[in-house]
Amino acid sequence: MTIATTDEHKAVQESMRGWAAAMRPIATMRTGAPDYWREYWSRLADLGIFRVAVPEATGGAGGTVGDLAVLVEQAAHDLVGGPVLSTALAGLVAGETLDENTPCGVALGGEIEISAGETDLTLTGEWDVVIGAAPGTAVLVPVRTGDRGRWCLLDADAAGLRVEPLEPLDHSTPLARVVCSNVTVAPEKIFSPRENVLDLAAVLVAAEAAGIAGWCLETATEYAKVREQFGKKIGEFQAVKHICAWMLCRAEQIRAVAADAADAVDTGSSELPLAAAIALAVSLDAAVETAKDCIQVLGGIGFTWEHDAHLYLRRAVALRQLLGGSARWRARVAELTLQGQRRTVGLDLGADAAVAGEPNWEAVGLDAEQAAVLAAELSGIAALPAAEQRNALADTGLLASHWPRPYGRGAGPILRSLIEEQIRKAGIELPDIAIANWAVPTLLQYGTPEQIERFAGPTLRGEVVWCQLFSEPEAGSDLAALRTVARRVDGGWKLRGQKVWTSLAKEATWGICLARTDPAAPKHKGISYFLVEMNSPGLEIRPLVQITGEAKFSEVFLDDVFVPDECLVGQLGNGWKIARSTLSAERVAMGGKGIGEELEALIAAAPTSGPGAELVADRLGGLVSESVAGTLLEARAARKLLSGGDPGPESSVRKLVGVRHRQAVAEFAVELSGVPGALESDVVKEFLLTRCLSIAGGTEQILLTVAGERILGLPRESQ
């Protein structure tokens, strides 16, 4: 779990990890002088970290900023000391002009006004805190000549340059005050980079934050697996699991925004300023909070000088301070957003999926003739009246192309994405089949041929509408505690019990239902999976009025409802396994949206002046940053699926952070509404409605426990 997603990037990080294990930078720092990092600096440079993203034409390796970010992340994970970040940043600006073996500090703020000469520039001024600067290092400083901003590279031995070391909070990174008195700068050492240097710095700082958070998460989790208190591993305690799970959430968010900001540089995106601001708005606080939580999980040992945890906290806090604090970047996000800028988050299907912007059908298994047939099918469907398009999509297998034939096309993830993209481009509305999105795939996996034929096609055509009869009054998140029983009778089963929180119960024609067929079996055994016709005798639907005053959920009472044998799905007693397949798909679907209508409405309503405008901007910038981070997590999970891998922690994290975000947006909308927020309104109704999101599909607390156990490997609570 790092920024790295490709095998090449993972190999590069492994190489850096091996180097750090041999060099032992933390041990060297603890026993050495303030400039201890010079002992291994040349060997660090030999790894190529300071040249990887420099173009070949200017003496570099010709890689990407994404390549550099994964190295910076790993260096921070191993707390490699010295001016690593600043030298890497200076390399992006100065290229081959900065020798790769020369450490360099960078002044991230405080342009000084100077007068330009015929060729050279003469610098007089000072910078109070320069990251990475120390006696004997080069320094990159910002200057302004008229309305033009530039950067000057000062050699360590430049006449008139004075570097005064400071005592840093972060012992691994030197800081210094830099004073220039008539320092002459030659033209070849004056730069006007295409990108804003602060935006480039944001990418590398976010990558460092990812490394810090990664180490803290690993350290806390591994300690929780072995530390015993009260006769148990502390990782068994729910409180500790939840701390670690939130650490995971923050670490994944940092990784997502750091990778995105690097991508914005590499693609030359005009959205780089926003992507960079989002990266810092998310990562600076998240790294600090994760480092604090690491010490909390470690307990007393984490509070000792001997443990390394405080070194990572120091690095995280120092980075936040040196970049001006996270509030500065939330304000920047709000400023750019209110100007109309948006961060576009797309799903890159890979180079093989498109040629010159058009689908490369051959790369996904379609020859020219098949691609032409598909294009003709879509053209024909688009020409139909809107009321007929759904049936046409269903009959051609295009409505759910990932389903097996004859109901779909058996499309893999990339082909499915391409087909759905072409459907949208053709102006065809792709119907939402709601609960069938997770009910029918379960049926396709476990159902009989007769069941599949009976339900799959009619579902696609809208003739069958599904609801889910899982939750009960005594079995919510603890679904295996369900009490609905199925009693064997001639030709089938009779179901008796109560279901609750059922969406679409009144509209549904069929429901997927769990019932206990063997009451004597252990809790997770003896449960079977049934298909129940919603107009069956003995089935009663009662509206359940929720806190909004509406009745979008229902209670469903089963009073000896007969279910024939042909409506038992899978093997008798195998219902829990089948249900888990259904629930996993449901939870992914509930993760949340990016910048949706609700947040756009907030952006439109936010005051830009007057009392409280700065506080509003701070909240708004934070919400926009959260929304983009969540969408990026979704995209990273999808990319893993498209490449045939497991979506990993991103999908679980997306549900947790996405729900909190949607609730926060709704609540802030009420706050912004002022006194009218005390009246019934659509804004208030949305706020009330979102309270269900952290309950439905598994409560937040249960999902945190699941994340702690299944993703982080923390021990289950012993009985």
C-alpha positions in Angstrom: 0.0 0.0 0.0 2.0 3.0 -1.4 1.7 5.6 -4.1 3.2 2.9 -6.4 0.7 1.0 -8.5 2.9 -0.4 -11.3 5.4 -3.2 -11.0 8.2 -0.8 -12.1 7.4 1.6 -9.4 7.2 -1.1 -6.8 10.6 -2.4 -7.9 12.0 1.1 -7.6 10.7 1.4 -4.1 12.1 -2.0 -3.2 15.5 -0.8 -4.4 15.3 2.3 -2.2 14.1 0.2 0.7 17.1 -2.1 0.4 19.5 0.8 0.2 18.0 2.4 3.4 18.3 -1.0 5.2 22.0 -1.0 4.4 22.6 2.7 5.1 20.5 2.8 8.3 19.8 6.5 8.1 18.0 6.8 11.4 20.7 5.0 13.3 23.3 7.3 11.6 21.3 10.4 12.6 21.0 9.3 16.2 24.8 8.8 16.6 26.1 11.4 14.2 26.6 15.1 13.9 24.0 17.5 12.5 25.4 16.9 9.0 25.3 13.1 9.4 23.5 12.8 6.1 26.7 13.7 4.2 28.1 10.2 5.0 25.7 8.6 2.5 24.8 11.5 0.2 26.8 10.5 -2.8 25.4 6.9 -2.6 21.9 8.3 -2.4 22.5 10.3 -5.5 23.8 7.2 -7.2 20.3 5.7 -6.9 19.2 8.4 -9.4 16.6 10.1 -7.2 17.8 13.6 -8.1 17.9 12.9 -11.9 15.0 10.6 -12.4 12.5 13.3 -13.5 15.0 15.6 -15.2 14.6 15.4 -19.1 17.3 13.5 -20.9 18.0 16.6 -23.0 19.2 18.4 -19.8 21.2 15.6 -18.3 18.5 13.5 -16.6 17.0 10.1 -16.8 13.9 11.3 -18.7 11.4 9.9 -16.2 8.3 11.4 -14.8 7.5 13.3 -11.6 5.4 10.3 -10.8 8.7 8.2 -10.9 10.2 10.8 -8.5 7.2 10.8 -6.2 7.5 7.1 -5.4 11.2 7.5 -4.6 10.5 10.5 -2.3 7.7 8.5 -0.6 10.0 5.6 0.1 12.8 7.9 1.3 10.4 9.6 3.8 9.1 6.1 4.9 12.7 5.2 5.8 13.4 8.8 7.1 16.4 9.3 4.9 17.9 12.5 6.2 19.3 15.5 4.5 18.0 17.9 1.9 16.3 15.2 -0.1 13.1 16.9 -0.9 14.7 20.3 -1.6 17.4 18.8 -3.8 14.8 16.8 -5.8 12.7 20.0 -6.2 15.8 22.1 -7.2 16.6 19.4 -9.8 13.1 19.8 -11.4 13.8 23.6 -11.7 17.5 23.7 -12.6 18.1 20.4 -14.4 21.7 19.6 -15.2 22.8 23.0 -14.0 22.6 21.5 -10.5 25.1 18.7 -10.1 23.3 15.6 -8.9 25.9 15.2 -6.1 25.3 18.7 -4.8 22.8 19.0 -2.0 20.6 22.1 -2.4 18.2 24.0 -0.2 15.1 25.8 -1.5 13.5 29.0 -0.2 9.7 28.3 -0.6 8.6 31.8 0.1 9.5 35.4 0.2 10.4 36.7 -3.3 12.8 39.6 -3.1 12.6 42.5 -5.6 15.8 43.1 -7.6 16.8 45.1 -10.6 17.9 43.2 -13.6 21.3 44.0 -15.1 22.4 43.5 -18.7 23.1 39.8 -18.1 23.8 39.0 -14.5 21.5 39.6 -11.5 22.8 40.9 -8.2 21.0 39.6 -5.1 20.7 41.4 -1.8 18.2 40.0 0.7 17.5 37.3 3.2 15.2 34.3 3.8 14.6 33.4 7.4 13.9 29.7 7.0 15.2 27.8 4.0 14.4 24.1 3.8 17.4 21.8 3.1 19.9 24.6 3.4 23.1 24.1 5.4 26.7 25.3 5.2 28.2 23.8 2.0 24.9 23.4 0.1 23.7 25.2 -2.9 20.5 27.3 -2.5 17.6 28.0 -4.9 15.8 31.2 -4.1 12.9 33.1 -5.6 13.3 36.7 -6.9 11.1 39.1 -8.8 12.3 41.6 -11.5 9.3 43.9 -12.2 6.3 41.7 -12.9 8.4 38.6 -13.6 9.1 35.9 -11.1 12.3 33.9 -11.4 14.5 31.4 -9.5 18.2 31.8 -8.9 20.6 28.9 -8.1 23.4 30.1 -5.8 26.6 28.0 -5.5 27.6 27.1 -2.0 30.8 29.2 -2.3 29.2 32.2 -3.9 30.7 35.5 -2.7 28.3 37.3 -0.4 26.3 34.2 0.4 25.9 33.4 4.1 24.1 30.3 5.4 23.3 30.3 9.1 22.1 26.9 10.5 19.0 26.8 12.6 17.9 24.2 15.1 15.2 22.2 13.4 12.2 20.5 14.9 12.7 17.7 12.4 16.3 16.5 13.1 16.4 14.7 9.7 16.1 17.8 7.5 18.5 20.8 7.8 17.1 24.3 8.0 19.0 27.6 7.7 18.7 31.3 7.4 20.1 32.5 4.1 21.5 36.0 3.7 22.7 37.5 0.3 24.9 40.6 0.1 25.5 41.6 -3.5 25.6 38.0 -4.7 26.1 37.8 -8.5 24.0 35.3 -10.4 25.1 34.3 -13.9 22.4 34.0 -16.6 22.7 30.2 -16.9 21.7 30.0 -13.2 18.5 32.0 -13.6 15.3 30.0 -14.3 11.7 30.6 -15.2 10.1 27.2 -14.9 6.9 26.4 -16.7 5.2 25.2 -13.5 4.8 27.2 -10.4 7.6 25.9 -8.1 5.2 25.8 -5.1 3.0 23.4 -7.1 6.0 21.2 -7.7 6.9 21.4 -4.1 3.3 20.4 -3.2 3.7 17.1 -5.1 6.9 16.2 -3.4 5.7 17.2 0.1 2.5 15.1 -0.4 4.7 12.2 -1.4 6.8 12.6 1.8 3.5 12.8 3.7 2.5 9.5 2.2 5.8 7.9 3.3 5.4 9.2 6.8 1.8 8.0 7.1 2.8 4.6 5.7 5.5 4.1 8.3 3.2 5.2 11.1 0.4 2.9 10.0 2.7 -0.1 9.6 4.4 0.5 13.0 1.2 1.0 14.9 -0.5 -2.0 13.3 2.4 -4.4 13.8 2.7 -3.3 17.4 -1.0 -3.8 18.0 -0.6 -7.4 16.7 1.9 -8.4 19.4 1.5 -6.1 22.4 -0.6 -7.7 25.2 -2.7 -6.0 27.9 -5.5 -7.4 30.0 -4.6 -10.9 28.7 -5.2 -9.9 25.0 -3.4 -8.5 22.0 -4.3 -4.8 22.0 -5.2 -5.1 18.4 -8.2 -7.2 19.5 -9.8 -4.2 21.2 -12.2 -2.3 19.0 -10.9 1.1 20.1 -7.4 0.2 18.8 -8.8 -1.3 15.6 -10.7 1.9 14.9 -7.6 4.1 15.4 -5.6 1.9 13.0 -8.5 1.8 10.5 -8.7 5.6 10.4 -4.9 5.8 10.0 -5.4 3.5 7.0 -8.1 5.9 5.6 -5.8 8.9 5.9 -2.8 7.1 4.4 -4.8 6.1 1.4 -6.2 9.6 0.9 -2.7 11.0 1.0 -1.4 8.5 -1.5 -4.3 9.2 -3.9 -3.9 13.0 -3.9 -0.1 12.8 -4.1 -0.3 10.5 -7.1 -2.8 12.8 -8.7 -0.8 15.9 -8.3 2.2 14.1 -9.8 0.1 13.1 -12.7 -1.1 16.7 -13.2 2.5 17.7 -13.7 3.4 14.8 -16.0 0.3 15.4 -18.2 0.9 19.2 -18.4 -2.6 19.7 -16.9 -3.9 23.2 -16.5 -5.5 21.9 -13.3 -2.1 21.5 -11.6 -2.6 24.5 -9.3 -5.9 23.0 -8.0 -4.5 19.4 -7.8 -1.4 20.7 -5.9 -3.5 22.7 -3.5 -5.8 19.7 -2.8 -2.7 17.5 -2.3 -1.5 19.8 0.5 -5.0 20.5 1.9 -5.4 16.8 2.5 -1.9 15.5 3.2 -0.5 18.0 5.7 -3.0 17.5 8.4 -3.5 13.8 7.6 0.2 13.0 8.1 0.3 14.8 11.4 -2.8 13.1 12.7 -1.5 9.7 11.6 1.8 10.3 13.3 0.0 11.3 16.5 -2.2 8.2 16.4 0.9 6.0 15.9 2.2 7.3 19.2 -1.2 6.8 20.8 -1.3 3.1 19.8 2.3 2.6 20.9 1.5 4.0 24.3 4.3 4.7 26.7 7.0 3.3 24.4 5.9 5.7 21.7 6.6 8.6 24.1 10.2 7.7 24.6 13.2 9.3 22.8 14.5 5.9 21.9 11.5 5.0 19.8 11.5 6.4 16.2 7.8 7.5 16.3 8.5 11.0 17.5 10.9 11.5 14.6 8.1 10.9 12.1 5.8 13.2 14.1 8.5 15.9 14.0 8.9 15.5 10.2 5.1 15.7 9.6 4.7 18.8 11.8 7.7 20.5 10.3 6.5 19.9 6.8 3.1 21.4 7.7 4.7 24.5 9.1 7.2 25.0 6.3 4.3 24.9 3.7 2.3 27.5 5.6 -0.2 25.2 7.3 -3.1 23.3 5.8 -5.5 26.3 6.2 -3.5 28.1 3.6 -4.1 25.4 1.1 -7.8 24.9 1.9 -8.2 28.6 1.2 -6.4 28.1 -2.1 -8.7 25.3 -3.0 -11.7 27.4 -2.2 -10.3 30.3 -4.2 -9.7 28.3 -7.3 -13.0 26.4 -7.0 -15.0 29.7 -6.6 -13.2 30.9 -9.8 -14.8 27.9 -11.6 -11.9 25.5 -11.6 -12.6 21.8 -11.1 -10.3 18.8 -10.8 -11.2 16.3 -13.5 -10.8 12.8 -12.3 -11.0 10.3 -15.2 -10.4 6.6 -15.5 -7.3 6.0 -17.6 -7.9 2.7 -19.4 -4.3 2.4 -20.5 -2.4 3.0 -23.7 -3.8 -0.3 -25.2 -7.4 0.8 -24.8 -7.3 3.8 -27.1 -5.5 4.9 -30.3 -5.5 8.6 -31.1 -8.4 9.0 -28.7 -10.6 6.4 -30.3 -11.3 2.9 -28.8 -8.8 0.3 -29.7 -11.2 -2.6 -29.9 -8.6 -5.1 -31.0 -6.7 -4.6 -27.7 -9.8 -5.8 -25.9 -10.6 -8.7 -28.1 -12.9 -7.3 -30.8 -11.8 -7.5 -34.5 -12.8 -4.8 -37.0 -16.0 -6.6 -38.0 -17.2 -7.1 -34.5 -16.4 -3.4 -33.7 -18.4 -2.3 -36.7 -21.3 -4.5 -35.6 -21.2 -2.9 -32.2 -21.1 0.6 -33.7 -24.1 -0.3 -35.9 -26.0 -1.7 -32.9 -25.5 1.5 -30.9 -26.5 3.7 -33.8 -29.6 1.7 -34.3 -30.5 1.8 -30.6 -29.9 5.6 -30.5 -32.4 6.0 -33.3 -35.1 4.3 -31.4 -37.7 6.2 -29.3 -36.4 6.6 -25.7 -39.1 4.2 -24.4 -37.7 1.4 -26.6 -34.0 1.8 -25.9 -33.9 -0.1 -22.6 -35.3 -3.3 -24.2 -32.9 -2.9 -27.1 -29.9 -2.6 -24.7 -31.1 -5.6 -22.8 -31.7 -7.7 -25.9 -28.2 -6.9 -27.3 -26.4 -7.6 -24.0 -25.2 -4.0 -23.8 -27.2 -2.9 -20.7 -24.9 -5.1 -18.4 -22.1 -6.0 -20.8 -20.1 -7.6 -18.0 -22.7 -10.2 -17.4 -22.2 -13.5 -19.3 -24.0 -14.2 -22.5 -26.8 -14.2 -23.5 -27.7 -11.5 -20.9 -24.4 -9.6 -21.4 -21.4 -9.7 -23.6 -19.0 -11.4 -21.1 -17.0 -8.2 -21.2 -13.9 -7.8 -19.1 -13.4 -4.6 -17.1 -11.7 -2.6 -19.9 -14.2 -3.7 -22.6 -17.1 -2.9 -20.3 -15.8 0.6 -19.7 -15.3 1.2 -23.4 -18.8 -0.1 -24.2 -20.4 2.1 -21.5 -18.4 5.1 -22.8 -19.7 4.5 -26.3 -23.3 4.2 -25.0 -23.1 7.6 -23.4 -21.4 9.2 -26.4 -24.3 7.8 -28.5 -26.7 9.8 -26.3 -28.3 6.7 -24.9 -29.4 6.6 -21.2 -28.0 3.6 -19.4 -30.8 2.6 -17.0 -30.0 2.2 -13.3 -31.1 -1.3 -12.3 -30.7 -0.4 -8.6 -30.5 -3.4 -6.2 -30.3 -5.7 -9.2 -26.7 -4.4 -9.6 -25.7 -6.7 -6.7 -28.7 -9.1 -6.6 -28.5 -10.5 -10.1 -24.7 -11.0 -10.3 -25.1 -13.2 -7.1 -27.8 -15.1 -8.9 -25.6 -15.5 -12.0 -22.9 -17.0 -9.8 -24.9 -19.3 -7.5 -28.3 -19.7 -9.2 -29.5 -22.6 -11.3 -29.9 -22.3 -15.1 -33.6 -22.1 -14.7 -33.4 -19.3 -12.1 -31.0 -17.3 -14.2 -33.2 -17.7 -17.3 -36.3 -16.7 -15.3 -34.9 -13.6 -13.7 -31.9 -12.1 -15.6 -33.5 -11.0 -18.8 -36.7 -9.7 -17.2 -34.6 -7.7 -14.7 -32.7 -6.0 -17.5 -36.0 -5.2 -19.3 -37.4 -3.7 -16.1 -40.1 -6.4 -15.7 -38.6 -7.6 -12.4 -37.6 -5.1 -9.7 -35.6 -6.3 -6.7 -35.5 -5.5 -3.0 -33.2 -6.9 -0.4 -34.7 -8.7 2.6 -31.6 -9.0 4.8 -31.7 -6.7 7.9 -33.9 -7.5 10.9 -34.7 -5.7 14.1 -32.1 -7.8 16.0 -29.8 -8.3 13.0 -28.4 -5.1 11.5 -24.7 -5.0 11.1 -24.6 -8.3 12.9 -26.6 -9.8 10.1 -25.7 -13.4 11.0 -27.9 -13.0 14.1 -31.0 -13.0 11.9 -34.1 -14.8 13.4 -36.3 -15.3 10.3 -36.8 -19.1 10.0 -37.6 -21.2 7.0 -39.6 -24.4 7.8 -39.5 -27.3 5.4 -42.9 -28.2 3.9 -44.1 -30.2 1.0 -42.6 -28.7 -2.2 -40.7 -25.9 -0.5 -40.4 -23.7 2.6 -42.5 -21.5 4.8 -40.8 -18.3 6.0 -41.7 -16.6 9.2 -40.0 -13.5 10.5 -39.6 -9.7 10.1 -37.3 -7.7 7.9 -36.6 -4.0 8.2 -35.0 -1.1 6.5 -36.0 -2.5 3.1 -35.7 -0.1 0.2 -38.0 -0.4 -2.8 -40.2 -3.0 -1.0 -43.4 -1.4 -2.3 -42.1 -1.2 -5.9 -40.3 -4.6 -5.9 -41.7 -7.7 -7.5 -39.1 -10.0 -6.0 -36.8 -9.9 -3.0 -33.6 -11.7 -2.1 -34.1 -13.0 1.4 -32.0 -14.7 4.1 -33.6 -17.2 6.5 -32.4 -19.7 9.0 -33.0 -23.2 7.8 -31.2 -24.9 10.6 -31.7 -23.2 14.0 -29.4 -25.6 15.8 -26.4 -24.8 13.6 -23.7 -22.2 14.6 -24.5 -18.6 14.0 -23.0 -18.3 10.5 -24.2 -21.7 9.5 -27.7 -23.0 8.7 -28.6 -19.8 6.8 -30.1 -20.1 3.3 -30.7 -17.7 0.5 -34.2 -17.5 -1.0 -36.0 -15.6 -3.7 -39.4 -14.3 -2.5 -42.2 -13.0 -4.6 -43.4 -9.8 -3.0 -47.1 -10.4 -3.6 -47.0 -13.8 -1.9 -49.8 -14.6 0.6 -48.7 -13.9 4.2 -46.3 -11.1 3.1 -47.1 -7.7 4.5 -45.3 -4.4 3.8 -45.6 -1.6 6.3 -44.1 1.8 5.5 -41.3 2.8 7.9 -41.3 6.5 8.5 -37.8 7.8 8.8 -36.5 11.0 10.4 -37.3 13.1 7.4 -41.0 12.2 7.8 -40.9 10.2 4.5 -41.4 6.5 4.1 -38.6 5.4 1.8 -38.0 2.2 3.8 -40.4 -0.5 4.8 -40.8 -3.3 7.4 -41.7 -6.6 5.7 -43.5 -9.2 7.8 -43.3 -12.9 6.6 -46.2 -15.0 8.1 -45.7 -18.5 6.8 -44.8 -17.2 3.3 -44.5 -20.1 1.0 -41.3 -20.3 -1.1 -41.0 -23.2 -3.6 -37.9 -25.3 -3.8 -37.0 -23.7 -7.1 -36.5 -20.4 -5.3 -33.7 -21.6 -3.1 -30.4 -20.2 -4.4 -27.3 -22.3 -4.0 -26.9 -25.1 -1.5 -29.0 -25.4 1.6 -27.2 -23.7 4.5 -24.8 -21.8 2.2 -26.7 -18.5 2.4 -24.1 -16.6 4.5 -21.4 -17.1 1.9 -23.7 -16.1 -0.9 -24.9 -13.0 1.1 -21.3 -11.8 1.6 -20.9 -11.7 -2.1 -24.1 -9.5 -2.3 -23.0 -7.2 0.5 -19.5 -6.5 -0.8 -21.1 -5.2 -4.0 -23.6 -3.1 -2.1 -21.0 -1.4 0.0 -18.9 -0.4 -3.0 -22.1 1.1 -4.5 -22.7 3.2 -1.3 -19.3 4.8 -1.2 -20.4 8.3 -2.4 -19.9 10.7 -5.2 -17.3 13.2 -6.1 -18.3 16.9 -6.5 -21.9 16.2 -6.9 -24.9 18.5 -7.1 -25.0 19.0 -3.3 -21.5 20.3 -3.1 -21.9 22.4 -6.3 -24.9 24.0 -4.6 -22.7 24.8 -1.6 -20.1 26.4 -3.9 -22.7 28.5 -5.5 -24.1 29.7 -2.2 -20.9 30.3 -0.4 -20.4 34.0 0.5 -17.1 35.4 -0.7 -17.0 38.5 1.5 -18.4 39.8 4.8 -18.3 38.3 8.3 -17.2 34.7 8.4 -16.2 34.5 4.7 -12.8 33.2 5.6 -14.2 30.5 7.8 -16.6 29.5 5.1 -13.8 29.3 2.5 -11.8 27.1 4.9 -14.7 24.7 5.3 -15.5 24.8 1.6 -11.9 24.1 0.6 -11.8 21.2 3.0 -14.9 19.7 1.6 -13.8 20.1 -2.0 -10.5 18.5 -1.2 -12.2 15.5 0.5 -14.5 15.0 -2.4 -11.7 14.9 -4.9 -9.7 12.6 -2.7 -12.7 10.2 -2.4 -13.1 10.2 -6.2 -9.4 9.5 -6.7 -9.7 6.5 -4.3 -12.5 5.2 -6.4 -10.5 5.7 -9.6 -7.4 3.9 -8.1 -9.6 1.0 -7.1 -11.1 0.8 -10.5 -7.7 0.9 -12.2 -6.6 -2.1 -10.2 -9.8 -3.9 -11.2 -9.2 -3.0 -14.9 -5.7 -4.5 -14.7 -7.2 -7.7 -13.2 -6.1 -7.1 -9.6 -7.9 -6.7 -6.4 -9.2 -3.2 -5.6 -7.4 -3.4 -2.3 -8.1 -1.0 0.6 -9.2 1.9 -1.6 -12.8 0.5 -2.0 -13.2 0.0 1.7 -11.7 3.4 2.5 -14.0 5.0 -0.1 -17.1 3.9 1.8 -15.8 5.2 5.1 -14.6 8.6 4.0 -17.2 9.0 1.3 -20.1 8.7 3.8 -18.5 11.1 6.3 -18.0 13.6 3.4 -21.6 13.4 2.2 -22.8 13.9 5.7 -20.5 16.9 6.2 -21.6 18.5 3.0 -25.3 18.2 4.0 -24.6 19.6 7.5 -22.6 22.6 6.2 -25.5 23.4 3.8 -27.8 23.7 6.8 -25.3 26.0 8.5 -24.9 28.2 5.5 -28.7 28.6 5.2 -28.7 30.7 8.4 -32.0 31.2 10.3 -34.0 29.4 7.6 -32.1 26.3 8.6 -34.5 26.1 11.6 -37.4 25.5 9.2 -38.4 22.4 7.2 -36.8 22.5 3.8 -35.1 20.4 1.2 -31.7 21.4 2.6 -32.7 20.2 6.1 -34.3 17.1 4.7 -31.0 16.2 2.9 -29.1 16.6 6.2 -31.5 14.3 8.0 -31.4 11.8 5.2 -27.6 11.5 5.2 -27.6 10.2 8.7 -28.6 6.8 7.4 -25.4 6.5 5.3 -23.2 5.6 8.2 -25.8 2.9 9.2 -27.0 1.3 6.0 -24.8 -1.3 4.3 -22.9 -1.9 7.6 -22.4 0.7 10.2 -19.3 2.8 10.2 -18.0 1.1 13.4 -18.5 -2.4 12.0 -16.7 -1.4 8.8 -13.8 0.1 10.7 -13.5 -3.2 12.6 -13.7 -5.2 9.3 -11.0 -2.9 7.8 -8.8 -3.4 10.9 -9.1 -7.2 10.7 -9.3 -8.0 7.0 -7.1 -5.3 5.5 -4.6 -4.6 8.3 -4.6 -8.1 9.7 -5.4 -7.2 13.3 -6.5 -10.1 15.5 -10.2 -10.8 16.0 -11.4 -10.4 19.5 -11.0 -13.6 21.4 -14.0 -15.0 23.2 
